[in-house]
Amino acid sequence: MSDPIKLMRIYTDEAAYFGDRKVFEIVAERARSAGLAGATVLQALVGFGHTPHLHRRHVLDDDQSLIVELLDHESKLRGFLETLADLEHLGPVTLEAVEVLRWPNPAPADAG
């Protein structure tokens, strides 16, 4: 059976740090280094998660909920998630089927 292309979503927030670096930046950088097909960081206007704390943009503080979306073959995404085990402040991670209507370059599995 072929390895389907999937969409992984990693939930975090703007105020999440690992050392002196923001978690979402580390995830995006590692995704690029891993050769994933695509990564996008999206900001939410308002959000909350496992605590009732409401994340939103304030004039003096950036505390918005974020979603890092990653697109690639399922096996590559699952392997990539293992490389994030050292990061704290990652919320839920989802993996869902997507229908790819256009892929501008050869699919990652074909690029090798």
HUSUL-V873290 format. One record per helix or strand of 3 or more residues. SS is the DSSP state (A for helix, B for strand). FROM is the first residue (numbers start at 1). TO is the last residue. If there is no record, write none. Layout:
ss,from,to
SS,FROM,TO
SS,FROM,TO
This chain:
ss,from,to
B,5,13
A,23,33
B,38,43
B,55,57
B,65,73
A,74,82
B,93,97
A,108,111
